[in-house]
Amino acid sequence: MSKGTNETHKTMATSPVMVFKSIKAGNKWEGADWTIADEDALAELIARIAVGQHLHVMRVLEETGTLPYAPTQNAKDGAIALLTATKPGIPYQRDGWMFQAISWIAANLQDATTLKSPPHIIPADKGFDGLHLRLDETNTEVISVIICEDKATDGPRGKIQGQVWPEFEEMESGRRENELVSETSTLLAQNSHVDPERAVHEILWQRARAYRVSITVGDKEHSDDGREALFKGYDEVVTGSAAQRRRAETFYQENLRQWMDHMAAKAIAAVCAMEASDV
């Protein structure tokens, strides 16, 4: 693999589930490349999210010693449906949901201190793929709001140019500010220490906004030069000298759809192994 002159990387963090390698292209963008360290553990976390237990997953990732609780049979049935590709050979909706769940898990492992919107439980849910709020050390003020786009795709550059950059351009122009304020206010309800009105004022200030694109990549993009070409134009869509405003996350799989099928089967098995409650 070739190494771009402006991009550096190093091992950034390791968890029992995922390994993160730091990647960066000068001041254009920075982020991490993900590797799965324990597929069974990841499948269990995806399964718990699918049955509606994302709060339990958060506590597991924070290592607070929480114990799982039994989902209802209806919740298990719904999770299995969510993890099943309804149209043979067209698994895009299922894979998109699973990748959003994996991205949410990765974000919690990378930084447990930010407030994060819960993973969507409906694959076709509109709005932002994810929203993170970074608070100050006192947990009373919002430092920045991070707008997330998660894409599971076989054509990453086309997806970025055709969908991600236009979404980020809309946010930078302020055309979706009402959605941003609404979702931020909902997320702030989790933290009674933050003044919502002050927080809204902060997020309306453009420099308080940051962006995070997480995307699957193949052999073509799985190198320093490949990633630099993949995210070309990021600093033109989201301007400013601080690379921290432009987060870039990659996840490599040689055969994405085959791996997603494999992980969906593992997650379904994990759901089936859960003892259902009588409620």
ABEGO torsion letter per residue (X at the ends): XBBBAABBBBBABBBAABBBBBBBBEAABBEBBBBBABAAAAAAAAAAAAAGAAAAAAAAAAGAGBBBBBBBAAAAAAAAAAABBABBGBAAAAAAAAAAAAAAAAAAAABAABBBBBBBABAABBEBABBBBBBBAAGABBABBBBBBBBBBABAAAAAAAAAAAAAAAAAAGAAAAAAAAAAAAAAAABAABBAAAAAAAAABAAABBBBBBBBBBAAABBAAAAAAAABGAAAABBEABAAABBBBBBBBABAAAAAAAAAAAAAAAAAABBBBAX
